[in-house]
């Protein structure tokens, strides 16, 4: 019998010999490949996302698994699993010959397939289900089907595996791959999730409970079925005693012990960025999306066992999160305050913080948002007059104006886009308030923000040049969205098809709309911070990069594909533009808030306020921090934003302004971060760009 079954499991016996009706091609040709993978490969592992100092901020996984070597598994666990699953494990050759022959005879007679699998065979089966075919439900069902073909394939792989691996490594491999319940896989994760311990410290009752669960994780779940779990645990203990692996007296004491699992478990970390701390959630989500563009699929990240070290600065994140929470409470109805910080540089723009008064999560009642309101074009109302930066930069590059150029600035005017036909209506514009000089220099215009002067300048420069400048300086993704902040509609059956606001990207939609410089279109807060970083980097754009390094499960570096940095404006233009933006906090639109905060540092800034005050912005930077602080209506019923403690929606007449509501978090955060540090002077303007030259 043993000889015959040995031949059978080796796959050499002709199917007709036992009348099993098994076609030889039912046995997989990939036995060698699978056994090699089992011997050398590794199952899906968790990916750890850290801040720049190496402190974990999130764990990403599809299967929560903490792999452990054989030496790191307690003898109690090894004894428990062998006792209940395969007592002859250490003496058999990978299969149970008697069980295999009994299975073959029953199958050929038309009965249900019988025969207990060895631990080696169970390792094969669980590896196929939980690793090889984990994303293929049909293949998983085939891995479990009640057929001799499946059993023979499994046995052939087990026999080959037993030649490649030691018994201890097979046992450890099995205990690392098997499911315990839900997303808990492997004894390392199970020890932590159920008992808050490590697998080398498992007691007899703990080990017996876990060993009993692998037979039917749902039925023997200690939280949902404690009675069944207890009975199964005690059965394992009895098997340990009867097998001579545990003295009877110890067995009795172990069976009397309570289950001892952690309360409200199994206790596992969130498998997504939704589990990150309030100051890290949006950053983590952006790091995920950034890596996705570099070729890391969600499944690859959730199973690859990577360590992703991000550029997130924990101090900057904490300080900026405190600042926006103080300005707008997390649960404030209908008002979001985002804050992004990017470090300028000509070799890279590291993102240091991405926070909001909102937290990253799925519970709106707790002030959470499940979309990335910091990275996406989430401010649907726009950044207001901070977009005048693009018009000013385009004017300098094209020679239409320099810092000292006088710009016509009557209280009201009406402009027609260049190249428009005779039937195109002019665009009426008025300044917000009185007292502006006419004409006004570009430098004073950047500080005090008159609308008429900038729309007139935009008309002279031309929309293509202004839009191209916005793209070059940093609005790379923003301009690919439509005027609702979403991907352009491409379905011709959509009711929105044919509407330029929805089926065109902003880069096309605003080709003939002079309202662009007034910032009334959706925008990404992160990209606005990166606009400042480009200017502060001497005119070099780099992608806002959240990644310092990625290492694989073996600790080897993984290269990241990303867009290269590029010079987008001359250094002289960047320095001159900084000089123009240096007056906002001194005598411009944010000067009152700056004085109230005791702010005197050299910096750059441009505020913005939309027409109905549904959004206000502060964009600028100081020292090595490029910043955007944006406060906008984010609820289903947007209204005017009102200043106060706290900032709120309402009907307040004048409404909020960028200088009064968006600027204070900047002064508070940067004041704390730079406390005790000397001022860093700004570069001098380039004389070539002080006046017009075309």
C-alpha angles and dihedrals in degrees: 000000000000091000093050094047091048089056090047096053090048087061094237102112114099110245093235092060092077096026090239095140090225115155113217093230090063088076110083119251089213098076094116093047094049094045090049090050091050091051098046107017131084130225123241111299135193121265117224120212115200138181119248091277093056098255111141115247100172144003120219120198148141091199117029101226132158105189120217134186122240091259090058095058118089118242087236089064093046091049093047096051094044092048095053101032110031123357093181092052096118095047104039126086099237097289138057104239095196093049092047094052091046088052092050093049094048092046093050089049092054097255130127115285110263138184131097114256121231121240088255090056091045089051089055093046094047092045091054093047100040101032118016098036101022092124096042113074094185092053090048090055089050088052088059102037119131098244139121091229091061091045093051092048090049091048094049091053091046092052091049091046092053088059093053103041138046120243092250092052092048091050092048091046091052093048090049096051104038122103120240101180140317108343095340111114129172132017094271094060092039093053090052097040097047103030108014091238140102126261093249090062100048114136123218095263091046094047092046092052092051093044090051093051097062091071092062114354094187097048095044097043105138092213100049099028108025095160093052091044091052093049091048092048091052091049089056090050090051090051090051090053096045090047091055094245096112130034113245093240092055089047093055092050092047092052090052092055119102118249088257097198121157114269118261092008173187082087109213134156119253109271093220141047088269086084095058122112117272093260094047108042100088090042092052092049090051091050089053093051092045091054090046089061088051091057102270106133119206090252092050091053093045094051108024100086093229128163108222111195108196132199092242111135107213094207094049090047093050095046095047092045090053090049096054093042089054090050098044121009116236094247096041107140114253100345126108126185114194125188127189128182124195127181111229121227141142093236098044146344108231116200108228102179140006111181142146138185082251118075126226107257149094102264112090091182088065092049094260128147124199094201123072101257091175100051102030128071084265100143094085094183098054141236095281119212094357083088087070084082088075094050092048093049093047090049091053094046093048093042094240092125144357133199094279096041112122112234122203106248116175117166091255137014142158121227134197118207114247112265094020117143123249092263095058112112117231120249111245116219133179133184118249101244134348136270099071114139119243111242103026127189119245089242093055090042091058089052099045100026109219111189099210095055093051098044088050090050090048090053090052094048094043131237096259091059093045093048091047090051091052089052094046095049094050120292092112098138098025092064092052091061123081126248089278093056094252134108109283115268111257101170108100089204092060115108086229093057112114093029108113091209089065109024098046130067115241089251088068101029094060096046090111102019114102091192089084095090089056089062102235096147133088114277142179114246090210092053091051089055088050090053087062090046091054092052092045089049091063094262099313116134120206128172112266095258122203097177128088096170146336122211126185128233090278092052095253119141117256115210117235121214112217139154113277123244115261137191106244103170132018117269089242092058092048093050093046091048089052089053089052092049093047095083101060096089091039103052104341138089096305098039096102092053090045092054091047088054094045089243116165105148122125107256144140125248145163123184129204138196126182120228096260094032093244086135135024128181144192115197122179145087149230132210105330097343122096109190147187123188113184128179116191144156109266105169132095092262107046118193141160115311114231129202119239144096096320112018106239147168117266148106103287104151104228092035127195126319132202090246095050103038110018097040101057095071088053094053092045096048098040091043090058095042094049098039110140094010122119121249117269111218122227121241118265118257119259110248089218090070101043093091139027118273106181 
